[in-house]
Amino acid sequence: MTGIGFELLKTDGRARRGRVSTAHGAINTPAFMPVGTAATVKAMTSDAVKSTGAEILLGNTYHLMLRPTAERVGQLGGLHRFMNWDKPILTDSGGFQVMSLSDLRTMTEEGVTFKSHLDGSKHHLTPERSIQIQHLLDSNITMCLDECTPFPATEAQAASSMRLSMRWAKRSKDAFVERPGYGLFGIVQGGVYADLRAESVAALSDIGFDGYAIGGLAVGEGQETMFTVLDFTEPLMVKERPRYLMGVGRPSDLIGAVRRGVDMFDCVMPTRSGRTGQAFVRRGTINIRNARHAHDERPLDEECGCPACRNHSRAYLHHLFKAGEMLGPMLLTWHNLHYYQDLMAELRQAIEDGRFEEVASALEARLNEGDVPATEDPLAHLKVKPAKPAKPAKKESADV
């Protein structure tokens, strides 16, 4: 096998059930990739990430370039060995930081020069250097260096940005070292403009990649606009290759994007939310810091099999966050990643069964129901009620 393999196993409408093959194992799609930016999924061990059902995770070229450096990771056996993760890894190219760190970089046709957010040192990232770094990291899926077009952008700005990314895509492809079980993805850009997205898809298809990502979304345009862009972009894309929607997102985003033919996702949302006290559950979200959870003996989600839900009450998790204990963010992160993997598994099964729309609509309806508060305070009988003030005694008439 040269590159990575992709088998489209079943379709149901535009929803797709597939399998990506790499040198470090298979990825069943639709798939959600936990984000391990700096060679770690925050608050999780690699074994804990595996236990959620995750089959691939994401690392970041920009951050690993700065610390500990790609050369050091390569000398230590590559990212899989370095972080004790023997399953597939996808690495972002640094293109998102071209947008997110715009105040710390200068960009030319040649590439991007970053001023490190850590110590102010300068680092030059070209398409060729990005591919070299990802090779040193031993990434199974390498991403082309691109400019993530910000939102909003005029059509002229989006066109200029997209065409630069297409030139960089060709240079990335030329620099990529082909080997069995390793692949390179191109990234579709073009903002919210249908003709620019079509131009980008055509350019990348002509170059030829192992998979195709949809970039420049989830950057402030809103869900409705994002879905509209997917509606006119996905039908143009190569059907025999995996499609990856970058940086998305909320559970409702995932369901809606799978409905529109997307195979792969990543987002920091489940881990970042877990660290700040927000849990994703089948009925929406829960802020575990809220006082109403202080006496709640129920699990976060009665249908979830993660350690937080199997072993602990909402009251305990609430206490951990109020006490500032690190176990709280760890357990909530574990739960969120487990929930996301459960969601993906349910969507995969629904496509296999030919029931995608039925299942997806039911999942969306539940997300909109909202959490159900506890019906009563189980500790009410222990609380001391304030005594009622005594009534003043009646004055008796004096004896005469």
Helices and strands as residue ranges (DSSP letters): E 5-12, E 15-22, E 25-29, E 31-33, H 46-51, E 57-60, H 61-66, H 70-75, H 79-83, E 89-92, H 95-100, G 102-104, E 105-107, E 112-115, E 122-125, H 127-137, E 141-143, H 155-175, E 183-188, H 194-207, E 211-214, H 223-233, G 234-236, E 243-245, H 251-259, E 264-266, H 269-276, E 278-281, E 284-287, G 291-293, H 307-311, H 314-322, H 327-352, H 356-367, G 380-382
